[in-house]
Amino acid sequence: MIFDSLTNSARYYSVSPRMQKAFELIASTDWTSVEPGIHELDGRDIYVNVMERELKKKGDAKLEVHNEYIDIQVLVSGREESFGWSDRKALKEPVGEFDAQKDIQFFDDEPQTYYTLRPGQFTVLFPEDGHAPMVGEGTVRKIIVKVRK
C-alpha cells in the first residue's frame, strides 16, 4: 500500500510497467467533468472507474482484494475518504469465493488499521493489500484507476 500526495506521483513510475502512463493520465485529465462510469484508457490494461457515491460507516465497508489489478484511488472532490487496510495474508473470513471475472473477493475481517485520503492525495493498493474503501460521511467523487500488474 502506498499513500501519498499527487505531487509525488513520479516517484512511483517504476512500481509497474504501466504506472507512469496511469499517473500521467491522472494528472492530465479534469476528473470533475468526466462522466461517471468505466472508461478504458489503454484497453483493459489501464482503465478508470469514475464514481460519485455516498460514503459508508466502518461496519458496512467490507475488505476486498484483487489478483490481476493494482488500484490507484484518488479523491476528486469531497472532504475526505477513509480506507480500512489489512495484509491479505491475515484475512481469514472470506465472503464467498473469488470472482475472477470481476477480479474481486470480499472479507468480513476487521481492518488492521485505517487511513484518510483527502483531495490531492492518492493511495495505491496492490493484490496483497486488503482494503475497505468508501468509509466516512457525505458524498464523494473519486476515481479508481485499475492498472494490470
NUDRENSE-663207 format. One record per residue: residue in three letters; x, y, z of N, C-alpha, C, O in turn. Coordinates in pm, whole numbers, plus 50000, padded with zeros to 5 digits. Atoms other than C-alpha are relative to their C-alpha. Example, Ala and Ser with C-alpha at 12.3 -4.5 7.8 and 13.67 -1.06 7.14 Angstrom:
! NUDRENSE-663207
['Ala',[50089,49881,50000],[51230,49550,50780],[50090,50120,50000],[50194,50118,50066]]
['Ser',[49918,49881,49994],[51367,49894,50714],[49923,50109,50073],[49974,50220,50090]]
//
This chain:
! NUDRENSE-663207
['Met',[50084,49883,50000],[50000,50000,50000],[50089,50123,50000],[50189,50130,50071]]
['Ile',[49932,49870,50005],[50118,50349,49914],[49894,50106,50027],[49782,50097,49977]]
['Phe',[50088,49887,49972],[49960,50668,50047],[50088,50124,49986],[50187,50138,50057]]
['Asp',[49912,49886,50027],[50099,50997,49914],[49920,50111,49933],[49801,50097,49905]]
['Ser',[50056,49887,50072],[50032,51333,49750],[50021,49982,49850],[50123,49926,49808]]
['Leu',[49986,50010,50147],[49972,51352,49374],[50125,50072,49950],[50178,50036,49844]]
['Thr',[49879,49929,50042],[50264,51595,49354],[50123,49910,50003],[50225,49942,49941]]
['Asn',[49888,50094,49991],[50492,51299,49437],[49983,49876,49913],[50059,49781,49927]]
['Ser',[50033,50122,50074],[50344,51052,49189],[50114,49949,49912],[50123,49828,49890]]
['Ala',[49889,50044,50085],[50655,51043,48966],[50094,49903,50073],[50164,49825,50010]]
['Arg',[49916,50092,49922],[50834,50860,49248],[49959,49854,49981],[50038,49764,50009]]
['Tyr',[50054,50135,50007],[50617,50556,49175],[49988,49946,49857],[49928,49841,49835]]
['Tyr',[50007,50045,50140],[50654,50528,48796],[50060,49861,49982],[50012,49783,49899]]
['Ser',[49929,50127,50021],[50887,50229,48831],[49934,49881,50072],[49983,49769,50061]]
['Val',[50064,50107,49925],[50649,50026,49050],[49946,49890,49908],[49952,49772,49941]]
['Ser',[50055,50094,50098],[50490,49862,48745],[50019,50061,49862],[50026,50183,49851]]
['Pro',[49976,49945,50134],[50542,49898,48369],[49895,50101,49954],[49924,50187,49871]]
['Arg',[50108,49911,50045],[50208,50079,48331],[49974,50118,50095],[49889,50203,50068]]
['Met',[50029,49900,49897],[50226,50302,48638],[50023,50143,49950],[49942,50231,49979]]
['Gln',[49973,49865,50049],[50383,50605,48466],[49885,50049,49911],[49838,50161,49928]]
['Lys',[50110,49963,50089],[50115,50608,48197],[49873,50032,50080],[49803,50128,50050]]
['Ala',[50119,49977,49917],[49842,50582,48462],[50008,50133,50074],[49911,50209,50074]]
['Phe',[49987,49874,49925],[49977,50870,48672],[50000,50121,49906],[49947,50226,49942]]
['Glu',[50004,49888,50097],[50032,51089,48364],[49857,50028,49957],[49819,50143,49939]]
['Leu',[50140,49984,50036],[49671,51029,48268],[49922,50067,50114],[49840,50155,50090]]
['Ile',[50066,49938,49884],[49554,51116,48620],[50028,50150,50002],[49937,50230,50023]]
['Ala',[49960,49859,49993],[49746,51444,48606],[49946,50083,49884],[49926,50204,49899]]
['Ser',[50036,49924,50120],[49632,51543,48255],[49849,50006,49974],[49807,50059,49871]]
['Thr',[50145,50006,50021],[49255,51491,48299],[49927,50079,50106],[49962,50075,50224]]
['Asp',[50088,49930,49906],[48992,51714,48456],[49891,49902,50043],[49790,49888,49974]]
['Trp',[50089,50106,49955],[48814,51443,48655],[49867,50054,50051],[49774,49976,50074]]
['Thr',[50128,49944,49956],[48542,51683,48769],[49898,50001,49887],[49778,50010,49913]]
['Ser',[50092,49992,50113],[48394,51684,48417],[49981,49868,49926],[49905,49862,49830]]
['Val',[50013,50130,50065],[48429,51316,48320],[49875,49930,50055],[49852,49925,50176]]
['Glu',[50123,50071,49961],[48101,51122,48323],[50033,49881,50089],[50131,49811,50064]]
['Pro',[49981,50120,49919],[48074,50859,48597],[49988,49874,49913],[49915,49871,49814]]
['Gly',[50002,50127,50072],[48134,50504,48477],[50141,49953,49968],[50239,50012,50011]]
['Ile',[49873,50061,50038],[48410,50289,48330],[50049,50061,49870],[49973,50072,49773]]
['His',[49938,49942,50120],[48648,50447,48077],[50132,49928,49976],[50222,49932,50060]]
['Glu',[49876,50069,50034],[48916,50241,47904],[50102,50103,49954],[50072,50190,49873]]
['Leu',[49894,49907,50033],[49246,50426,47879],[50106,49933,49912],[50161,49994,49821]]
['Asp',[49907,50080,50078],[49472,50154,47743],[49941,49859,49995],[49994,49765,50053]]
['Gly',[50074,50126,50000],[49226,49876,47668],[49964,49962,50142],[49924,50046,50221]]
['Arg',[50026,50045,49864],[49179,49664,47978],[50128,49996,50083],[50126,49950,50197]]
['Asp',[49877,49993,49922],[49542,49715,48083],[49999,50117,50097],[50054,50108,50207]]
['Ile',[50020,49885,49912],[49457,50057,48227],[49861,50055,49971],[49832,50095,49858]]
['Tyr',[50131,49938,50016],[49103,50174,48282],[49963,50069,50131],[50022,50044,50236]]
['Val',[50038,49922,49882],[48929,50409,48522],[49851,49989,50025],[49770,49986,49932]]
['Asn',[50138,49996,49957],[48607,50395,48716],[49979,50134,50070],[50035,50158,50177]]
['Val',[50033,49870,49940],[48473,50745,48785],[49871,49980,50080],[49771,49932,50027]]
['Met',[50112,50028,49910],[48237,50733,49083],[49957,50124,50077],[50039,50207,50115]]
['Glu',[50057,49904,49906],[48008,50964,49277],[49914,49917,50093],[49811,49862,50052]]
['Arg',[50068,50090,49907],[47895,50781,49589],[49992,50058,50140],[50072,50144,50180]]
['Glu',[50015,49972,49858],[47774,50818,49943],[50098,49909,50076],[50108,49791,50045]]
['Leu',[49907,50079,49921],[48035,50703,50195],[49926,49911,50100],[49809,49935,50129]]
['Lys',[50059,50100,49911],[47970,50412,50435],[50057,50012,50141],[50163,50072,50163]]
['Lys',[49948,50016,49865],[48007,50350,50805],[50105,49889,49999],[50100,49800,49914]]
['Lys',[49894,50101,49994],[48311,50143,50904],[49946,49857,49993],[49999,49774,49919]]
['Gly',[50053,50135,49996],[48100,49836,50977],[49936,49953,49871],[49917,49833,49852]]
['Asp',[50065,50036,50127],[47938,49845,50631],[50099,49985,49885],[50062,49938,49777]]
['Ala',[49899,50007,50106],[48263,49861,50431],[50078,49870,50015],[50148,49850,50115]]
['Lys',[49931,50129,49998],[48399,49515,50351],[50141,50013,49942],[50164,50089,49848]]
['Leu',[49866,50010,50059],[48765,49445,50293],[49989,49925,49868],[49910,49832,49855]]
['Glu',[49999,50065,50131],[48834,49346,49932],[50144,49982,49954],[50235,50053,49997]]
['Val',[49869,50024,50061],[49128,49207,49737],[49981,49976,49851],[49873,49940,49805]]
['His',[49997,50022,50145],[49220,49182,49368],[50123,49916,49966],[50222,49920,50039]]
['Asn',[49885,50080,50044],[49452,48943,49182],[50072,50061,49880],[50195,50057,49874]]
['Glu',[49944,49959,50128],[49505,49100,48838],[50035,50148,49990],[50115,50187,49905]]
['Tyr',[49985,49856,50014],[49497,49474,48901],[50053,50065,50127],[50027,50020,50239]]
['Ile',[49959,49905,49896],[49665,49740,49111],[49899,50114,49993],[49866,50161,49884]]
['Asp',[50090,49883,49995],[49425,50016,49223],[50081,50124,50032],[50165,50124,50121]]
['Ile',[49958,49865,49959],[49522,50382,49220],[49870,50073,50028],[49792,50099,49936]]
['Gln',[50124,49934,49963],[49243,50556,49410],[50030,50146,50036],[50120,50175,50115]]
['Val',[49979,49856,49985],[49216,50936,49400],[49867,50065,50036],[49767,50046,49967]]
['Leu',[50119,49923,49962],[48964,51154,49582],[49999,50129,49918],[50089,50212,49930]]
['Val',[50010,49883,50086],[48850,51417,49330],[49932,50114,50073],[49979,50228,50070]]
['Ser',[50069,49897,49922],[48601,51604,49548],[49929,49934,50117],[49897,49815,50115]]
['Gly',[50051,50048,49872],[48455,51570,49893],[50103,50034,50105],[50219,50064,50073]]
['Arg',[49909,49960,49892],[48609,51641,50230],[50111,49898,50021],[50229,49934,50026]]
['Glu',[49902,50105,49977],[48780,51306,50286],[49934,49864,49983],[49811,49851,49988]]
['Glu',[50045,50138,50008],[48752,50931,50241],[50099,49915,50078],[50220,49926,50059]]
['Ser',[49913,50088,49923],[48886,50674,50483],[50001,49860,49938],[49906,49820,49871]]
['Phe',[49980,50136,50048],[49015,50327,50399],[50041,49913,50118],[50125,49951,50199]]
['Gly',[49948,50103,49912],[49046,50020,50613],[50107,49923,49924],[50097,49909,49802]]
['Trp',[49893,50076,50064],[49360,49817,50543],[50039,49881,50086],[50044,49890,50209]]
['Ser',[49943,50118,49936],[49485,49467,50626],[50089,49928,49899],[50063,49930,49779]]
['Asp',[49918,50087,50083],[49759,49246,50492],[49914,49884,49953],[49847,49819,50034]]
['Arg',[50082,50107,50055],[49591,48996,50261],[50026,49866,50069],[49934,49787,50089]]
['Lys',[49966,50126,49935],[49776,48711,50431],[49929,49982,50135],[49912,49870,50182]]
['Ala',[50066,50007,49869],[49597,48797,50758],[49849,49980,49989],[49783,49956,50090]]
['Leu',[50146,50011,50016],[49245,48776,50610],[49955,49855,50012],[50008,49767,49943]]
['Lys',[50044,50136,49969],[49059,48470,50740],[49850,49977,49980],[49806,49862,49987]]
['Glu',[50145,50013,50007],[48685,48539,50688],[49945,50041,49863],[49886,50148,49850]]
['Pro',[50049,49965,50134],[48601,48529,50314],[49847,50002,49995],[49779,49926,50064]]
['Val',[50143,49994,50029],[48253,48627,50197],[49987,49946,49857],[49995,50023,49761]]
['Gly',[50009,50061,50132],[48210,48383,49909],[50138,49974,49941],[50241,49998,50004]]
['Glu',[49878,50033,50074],[48468,48275,49653],[50051,50122,49925],[49981,50222,49911]]
['Phe',[49944,49894,50084],[48700,48493,49447],[49924,50003,49868],[49905,49898,49805]]
['Asp',[50068,49981,50128],[48513,48633,49143],[50104,50042,49896],[50141,50159,49889]]
['Ala',[49893,49973,50097],[48771,48606,48863],[49955,50098,49893],[50037,50177,49845]]
['Gln',[50049,49907,50102],[48551,48795,48614],[50008,50144,50047],[50045,50233,49970]]
['Lys',[49997,49864,49944],[48528,49098,48842],[50131,50028,50073],[50153,50140,50119]]
['Asp',[49871,49988,49931],[48875,49039,48994],[49982,50054,50142],[50043,50154,50180]]
['Ile',[50026,49951,49865],[48746,49074,49349],[49954,49886,50092],[49887,49792,50049]]
['Gln',[50053,50084,49893],[48686,48889,49673],[49985,50088,50123],[50069,50175,50149]]
['Phe',[50029,49922,49880],[48535,49032,49992],[50027,49917,50125],[50024,49793,50121]]
['Phe',[49972,50064,49871],[48616,48956,50356],[49927,50073,50111],[49905,50194,50104]]
['Asp',[50067,49944,49882],[48439,49009,50689],[50097,50037,50112],[50053,50084,50217]]
['Asp',[49901,49968,49897],[48764,49058,50885],[49995,50149,50035],[49953,50232,49954]]
['Glu',[49984,49860,49960],[48818,49379,51081],[50132,50051,49943],[50233,49981,49951]]
['Pro',[49873,49946,50049],[49079,49604,50918],[50102,50017,50113],[50064,50046,50227]]
['Gln',[49893,49981,49903],[49415,49622,51096],[50019,50148,50033],[50057,50183,50145]]
['Thr',[49982,49857,49980],[49425,50000,51051],[49911,50077,49903],[49856,50019,49809]]
['Tyr',[50073,49909,50089],[49250,50298,50889],[50091,50118,49967],[50175,50158,50048]]
['Tyr',[49932,49876,50038],[49391,50595,50698],[49904,50083,49916],[49808,50029,49860]]
['Thr',[50094,49907,50062],[49227,50901,50543],[50063,50072,49882],[50173,50127,49891]]
['Leu',[49958,49936,50125],[49260,51035,50190],[49924,50131,49984],[49804,50137,50011]]
['Arg',[50062,49871,50027],[49191,51399,50105],[50026,50038,49854],[50115,49979,49791]]
['Pro',[49973,49960,50139],[49170,51573,49764],[50148,50038,49983],[50208,50102,50069]]
['Gly',[49858,49974,50027],[49516,51594,49607],[50089,49886,50046],[50211,49890,50027]]
['Gln',[49924,50115,49954],[49622,51262,49759],[49953,49875,49926],[49847,49876,49864]]
['Phe',[50037,50126,50062],[49617,50905,49630],[50046,49885,50088],[50129,49902,50177]]
['Thr',[49952,50123,49940],[49654,50551,49751],[50015,49897,49890],[49933,49890,49799]]
['Val',[49978,50112,50092],[49796,50258,49557],[49981,49873,50081],[50043,49855,50186]]
['Leu',[50032,50124,49931],[49659,49920,49658],[50036,49883,49909],[49985,49870,49798]]
['Phe',[49949,50114,50075],[49834,49604,49542],[49919,49875,50032],[49840,49876,50126]]
['Pro',[50073,50124,49970],[49698,49248,49527],[50020,49949,50142],[49934,49878,50194]]
['Glu',[49977,50046,49862],[49850,49183,49871],[49934,50090,50105],[49946,50064,50225]]
['Asp',[50064,49906,49909],[49651,49473,50023],[49850,49977,50007],[49779,49999,49909]]
['Gly',[50143,50002,49977],[49310,49403,50168],[49959,50143,50032],[50021,50207,50117]]
['His',[50038,49861,49977],[49127,49735,50157],[49848,50014,50003],[49776,49947,49929]]
['Ala',[50142,49969,49985],[48787,49867,50263],[49983,50149,49971],[49997,50232,50061]]
['Pro',[50012,49859,50037],[48728,50192,50070],[49864,50057,50035],[49776,49987,50086]]
['Met',[50129,49931,49992],[48448,50446,50086],[49947,50012,50143],[49826,50003,50164]]
['Val',[50041,49985,49861],[48442,50494,50464],[49998,50149,50035],[50092,50222,50004]]
['Gly',[50009,49861,49956],[48326,50825,50608],[49857,50050,49995],[49762,49971,50000]]
['Glu',[50132,49936,50005],[48037,51070,50589],[49994,50091,49880],[50092,50156,49844]]
['Gly',[50021,49911,50114],[47893,51256,50293],[50020,49929,49867],[50035,49807,49861]]
['Thr',[49987,50050,50137],[47925,51214,49919],[50135,50042,49944],[50182,50153,49972]]
['Val',[49872,49969,50062],[48249,51200,49723],[49995,49968,49851],[49912,49890,49804]]
['Arg',[49970,50037,50139],[48365,51195,49363],[50142,49949,50005],[50232,50014,50058]]
['Lys',[49866,50059,49998],[48661,50967,49313],[50023,49924,49872],[49931,49895,49796]]
['Ile',[49966,50087,50112],[48845,50773,49050],[50079,49881,50056],[50158,49893,50150]]
['Ile',[49920,50119,49973],[48980,50422,49071],[50063,49961,49867],[49994,49914,49776]]
['Val',[49928,50040,50120],[49244,50362,48807],[50049,49859,50022],[50124,49832,50115]]
['Lys',[49963,50141,49992],[49286,49990,48750],[50117,49978,49905],[50106,50000,49784]]
['Val',[49877,50021,50077],[49638,49903,48634],[50034,49852,50005],[50061,49797,50111]]
['Arg',[49964,50142,50003],[49706,49548,48519],[50145,49987,50044],[50233,50057,49994]]
['Lys',[49864,50015,49944],[50010,49428,48713],[50095,49937,49902],[50213,49917,49933]]
//
